[in-house]
Amino acid sequence: MYYDRIDICVSLLTPKSRGQIVLNATDPVFGKPLIYPNFLKEQSDEKKLLEGIHEIVKLFDTEVFKTASFEFDPLPILNNECKNYEKVSEDFWACIIRHFSSPLHNYVGTCKMGSSKDPESVVDNNLKVYGIANLRIVDGSVIPKITRGSTAAPIIMIAEKASDLIKTTWY
């Protein structure tokens, strides 16, 4: 019965794959940006998720899980695109990773903070957008790499710093 069960998930906290957002070349001002998330582009990301799955499967061989009468039941995930693979084989898990993985956190790093000499930098260390007067970016997009937890605290810190910068400039 599904009332007495647990669900266990694997999270990849520091993916190597990097996405990209670019301006729409046909209409860079009003056109929708082109978003390329590139999830699992790096093979090491899929490998790490697979290692995590193996650790979960090992839990079911522990004394604690056996005492609690937990049984490994992949049935809820078998009726899908991966049902033709041998149950719980490497190919099965690789298929599950490719079809059912999704991001857990907010996206960051789309508006790089850096030197004006760096062509990929969007904002300076005062959060001002290069080439546009009186515009700052105050959100997670200036964070260069995803944090290992919630992005809420770093974004609050960025907003607090921005409020100090704005007060200093205008008051």
Secondary structure by P-SEA (a helix, b strand, c coil): ccccbbbbbbbbccccccccccccccccccccccccccccccaaaaaaaaaaaaaaaaaaacaaaaaacccccccccccccccccccccaaaaaaaaaccccccccccccccccccccccccccccccccccccccccccccccccccccaaaaaaaaaaaaaaaaaaacc
